[in-house]
């Protein structure tokens, strides 16, 4: 019995009953102009980032009121200090690059980051377990991390999609749909092409509205940001934050095509 196929058919019939057919761009026209800013996540992860650059970046995030910043674990306490009293969440990333360390090591990193003030954590799921057909092991590890972070921090499961076959992509996203993570992060560290609308559409097709979708990779313009949000993304990781936020705040509307 193909449970996923049955779920999709039931969902399709329900949508047709209520005359609400699924469209390729589920949020088209809903997040434009100044509304885009609330979906931005300022990335400060370059390996040559100094403490001064972190403090400056936190100032940019605070100025524009973006959703969050993302810094290396080493800088979490600095970012927390700089953003105290603001609405900007402090985010970090653990288990990088491919989540292939031991579960206990990843758990220690998670706890240390939360103790330092991290409120959102991108966690790399175990790519080697997935590639070896042990999705159950990857899921078991993720469940332990979720239990440890419950009520303390939001988790974003990193989906390094360029490493997976089409079948593996669907299997991993289906697993993450019911895992309890707050976001799935479509990572483009190894993709070679950056953030793409079609990658967001695939994730949204499987995740639906149950899980937030974060994507990163060369997002440089407001138009590009709006296209990704229209396709179903709910968070954009980027370095061109000030440029896009300034442009977004200067417009109340923007027209674009998918």
Secondary structure as GFF3:
##gff-version 3
##sequence-region A 1 258
A	DSSP	alpha_helix	3	17	.	.	.	ID=ss1
A	DSSP	three_ten_helix	33	39	.	.	.	ID=ss2
A	DSSP	beta_strand	40	44	.	.	.	ID=ss3
A	DSSP	alpha_helix	51	64	.	.	.	ID=ss4
A	DSSP	beta_strand	68	71	.	.	.	ID=ss5
A	DSSP	three_ten_helix	73	75	.	.	.	ID=ss6
A	DSSP	alpha_helix	76	83	.	.	.	ID=ss7
A	DSSP	beta_strand	89	94	.	.	.	ID=ss8
A	DSSP	alpha_helix	103	116	.	.	.	ID=ss9
A	DSSP	beta_strand	120	124	.	.	.	ID=ss10
A	DSSP	alpha_helix	127	131	.	.	.	ID=ss11
A	DSSP	alpha_helix	135	149	.	.	.	ID=ss12
A	DSSP	beta_strand	154	159	.	.	.	ID=ss13
A	DSSP	three_ten_helix	161	163	.	.	.	ID=ss14
A	DSSP	alpha_helix	166	177	.	.	.	ID=ss15
A	DSSP	beta_strand	183	186	.	.	.	ID=ss16
A	DSSP	alpha_helix	197	207	.	.	.	ID=ss17
A	DSSP	beta_strand	212	216	.	.	.	ID=ss18
A	DSSP	alpha_helix	222	231	.	.	.	ID=ss19
A	DSSP	beta_strand	235	238	.	.	.	ID=ss20
A	DSSP	alpha_helix	241	249	.	.	.	ID=ss21
###
